[in-house]
Each structure stands twice: as C-alpha cells, then as structure tokens.
Amino acid sequence: MPTVKSWFSSNQEHVTSNSLSAEELEPIVPLIDQYHLADQIRLSAPTSNQYPELPRGCEVTSLSMLLQYHDKDVDKMNLAKQVPKDTTPYSENDGEVSFGNPNKGFVGSMYNLSKPGYGVYHEPIAKLTAQYVSKERVHDFSGGSFFQILEQLNEKRPVWVITNTLYKKLPEEYFETWNTAQGQQSITMKEHSVLVTGYDSQSIYFNDPLSGQKKKAPISDFREAWVQMGKQAISIK
C-alpha cells in the first residue's frame, strides 16, 4: 500500500516548478521526512450548502466552513454581503467580454444565475477572513506548493482552495478570456471553491458547498486542477 510520502517521492511539484531528473530529485526526497507528514489525515469541519440562496457563493460558503471550524459564529449570508465586490458591469462588444476581476472582488451576481456573474479569488477572501481573525492568523499561501496544503492539514488546519467542479485538470476549451480594468483575465465557468479537510495516499478529502457533503477526489487529479486554477489556498493559524 503506497503512503503519502511515496506519492510525493514520485511527484516533483512540491520541490520546484522546474523539471528535475531522477538523479537530481533523489537527494531531495529524504527532506520530506523532516516534515513528519502523517500517512493520512481526516479533519472534522462543519458542512454547508451554498444552495439555494447562493448559487454562485461557493467561495464564501467554503469560507464559512473554515471560520466555523475555528469557532467563529458566522454564516454564508453575512459573508456574501461582506466580501469585497468588483461592480464592473458585464458588457460584450464584437464577441469580446468585459467584466469584473475576481482578484479584486466578487464579480457579478452571487444570488441569481439569470444575471451575469462569476466568483472571487483568494485576495478578497483573505481580506474578508481578516475581519474575523487577526490579520496575522490569515495564512494565504497562494502560489505555493500543494505540499503546503498537506502540511497545513497536519497542523489540523483545513484549507480553503479554488478548484473546478470536476476536480481534475480542464481542457483548454473550458476557458475564455475577459477584459478587465486590470487587463485580460482567463476564466472558466467551472470555477469552484471547497474546503480541504484531509488526504490519504490516493485521495484528497473536502467539504463541497455544491452539495453540502463530504467528498473525495484522486489526489493527482485534484492537485492538477488546483494548479490550473492558480494555486489558491488559505488557512487560519
């Protein structure tokens, strides 16, 4: 039976974004042991369903689960009101879409699927989190390694992430480009957020606001989806 350490021994993403030969990787692999990763972790965090009130509210619903795990009395509806917004209106000209930037705030309608809308990324979510815990406790390690997610779980800290609704890498045809005030933004309507709560040698476990249920996905597929969506991750210290 493989262990999470053996999985990382065959996976180079946690070491560097560049490709390494087997000879180069060999002396680095033993460093994994220094982190004392458990072979499996399952944390118990509250579950919450974004529906029916927030059909585009996966990010704030996942955040509500994270905050409730840390004993904060908060619900998804308050977070939906408080999350920063990018109020840039939707427009289309000669097939080119102009809309808000999810790096700046929630884009469009969170409440009504008949209106244009999208979602929100890690920076506005980190700012919102800091309204409930001290700024020093907000651990936004977006852009880091998937290995860091496992480290946080070993510290008994669930992790808010951005992924997609298929929990695996998407084909390019699922993406489109919008114009925003800050420049072009590649987006997919499959964008999704979940709260990661555990792992074993084969699976990542998470609370999914789409269903309000605990789910799992193959660890390699989940990692590739997370990388494709910008390596966005937040925990609370």
N, C-alpha and C positions, 0 to 999 in steps of 0.2 A: 504493500500500500504506500503510494507516494506521500510525502509530507510537504507542507508549505515551503520548507527550506529547499527541498529537492526541486520544487516548482520554480523557485527563484534562481536556483543554480542553472536552470536551463533557459532562463529568461533574463535578457540583458537590460531591459528598460530601466530597472532600478539603479543601474550603475552609471549609465551615460546615455545621452541621446545619440551618440555615435556608435557605429558597429564596431565590435571588438572580436578578434579571433578567439578561438578556444584557448590558445596559449596565453593570450593577454587576460582573459577572464579568470583563468584558473587560480592565480594568487589572490584575486579579489573576493571570490566566492566565500572563503572562510570568514570574511568580515561579517557575513550575515549572522553568524553565531553570536557575535558581540551584542546583538540586539535582543537576544533571548526571546525570539518570537515563539509563541505557543503554536502547536500544530493546528489548533482550531480555536476559534473564539465565537461565542454567541452572546450578544448583549440583549437585554430585555428593555426595549424602548416602547413608549406608547405608540399606537397606530392611529391614523386619522385619514379620512376620505375627503378628497377635495370636492367631490360631488355631493349634492347637486349645486351648491352655492358658488363654487369657484372652478368652473370647467377649465380655466387656464391658470389655476392657482397652485400648481404642483410645487413651485419653489417655496411659497410662504407656508404651505401645508407641511412640507418636509421640515421647514424651519420650526414650525410649531412643535413637531415631534421632538426635535433636538432640544429646544428650550424646555419642554415639559420633562424630558429625561433629566435635565439639570434643575428640576424642581421649580421652574418658573410657571406662574399661573397665567397662561396666555393661550389665545385660540387663533385659529387661522383667519377669522374675520377681522379681528383687530390688526393683525399683521398685514392683511390685504389693504387696509386703509392707510397704514403707516409706511409701507415700503415706498422708497423713492420712485417717482414716475418720470418717464420721458413722454411729454404730452405732444410731441410732434405728430401732426395728423397724417394719416395714410393718404398717399396720392400716387397716381400712375400716369405716366406720360410716355407714349411711344413704346409701351411694353416695359419701361423701367419703373421700378417701385421705389418710392421714397417714404421712409417711415422712421420710427424712433430707434435708438441704440440701446440694446439690453445691458450694455456695460454702464450706462448712465442711469437707467431706471426701468421700471416695468413699462413695456410697450403695448399700447392699445388697451382693449377691454379684457379684464380678467373674468368678468361676470357673464358675458353674453357672446356665444360663439357666432351669432349672426353679424356681429360687428368685427372689424379688423382687430387683430391682436396677436401677441406672440408670447413673451415671457420676460425674464430678468436674469442677469448673471451674478457672479459672485460678489463684485464690489458693492453694489447696493444692498445685497443681502448681508454682507459683513457690517455695513453701517447700521442696518436695522438691528442686527444682533447686539451691537454695542449699546443699544437703548435698553437692553435687558440685563446685560452683564457688563462688567468693566471692559473697556477697550483692550486692556492688557490680556484679558482672558479669551478674546476672539482670536482664534488661530486660523487665519486664512493662508493656507499653503498652496494656493492655486499656482499652477505652473511647475509644481514639484513632481515627485515620483509617486507612482502607485504604491511603492513600498512604504511610503509615509502613511498611507491610509491604514495599512496593516499595523504599523507602529502605533497609530492613534487608537486603534481597536484594542491593542494590547495594554494601552493605558486606560482602558474602559471608557473610551470616548467615541461615541457614534460620530459618523462623518456625513455631513450634507454634501451632495455632489450633483453635478449636471451630467446627464447621460442622454439616452434616447429611449423611446417607448419599446424598442425591440431588444435593447440591452446587448447589442452587438454592433460592430462597425457597419455604417450605412454606405451603400453605393453612392457615387457622386451625384446621380440624378435626383437624389432626395434633397439636394441643397440648391439654394438660389441666392442671388446677391441683391441686397438692398443698398440704396444710397441713404446715408445718414448725415447729420450735421458734422460728424467727426470723420467722415469718409465711408467707403464701402464696407459692408458687413455681410459675411457669408452666414446664412441661417438655414435651419431645417424645421419644418413644422412637426417633425418627430421629436423635437427637443423635449426633455423631461428632467425632473429632479426627484431623487429618492434619498432616503436616509440609510446609509450603510451601517449594518449592525454586527456583521460577523463574516467569517470565512472558514473554509477548510481547504484541503488540498485540491479540491475540484470546483468549489462553488464560492460565490460571494452571496451573502445574505443581506436583505434590505427590507425596510418598510416602504411599501409602494402606495403613494397617495391616490393613484388611479383607482385602486380597488379597496384601499384601507386595509390591505392584507400584508402579511409577511411573505416574501418571495425569495427565490434564489435564481442565480444565473451562472453559467460556466465562467470561471474566473478569467480565462483568457479573453473570451468574448466581451465580458464586462469591462475589462481593462482597455481593450481596443476602442470601445465606444466612449469611454471616459477620456482617453487621449484625443480622439477625434473631436470631442466637444470642448477641448481647450484645457483639460486637466484642472477643472474647477473643483475645489474642495475646501470645506470649512468645518472645524470642530471647536469645542469650547474647553478650555483648560480648567 
